[in-house]
Amino acid sequence: MSTLYDRHDPVRRKRTVVSLDSETGLPIIRTVQDTSQVIEANKRASADFDPYVARQAHAGMVRVARIPAVVVMQLREAGIWRDPKALDRWLDQPENRHFRTDGGRRLS
């Protein structure tokens, strides 16, 4: 594969590479991101989450998740990002719990 474009974003810890597929000659766009810092911050926020304080302090606005840019791109492609019910189902899946910041407890 020959690389056409390679960009590293140090702030988001994200790298985008565009290369040509050796078999088809079509461009392949690959985006990777180090999400370890976001996931660690989410774990701390989830462990510290207090639903009582959240109800009182934020006037109905509570952060339920922090999702890295590359995952948001995948959710957009899958049609999940703009569908609140589908996004809630996705966040409720055990393999996605590390993106939650609300301890997994919704404030109904």
Secondary structure, DSSP 8 states (H G I E B T S, - for coil): -EEEEEEEETTTTEEEEEEE-TTT--EEEEEEE--HHHHHHHHHHHHH--HHHHHHHSTT----B---HHHHHHHHHTT-TT-HHHHHHHHHSGGGGGGBSSTT----
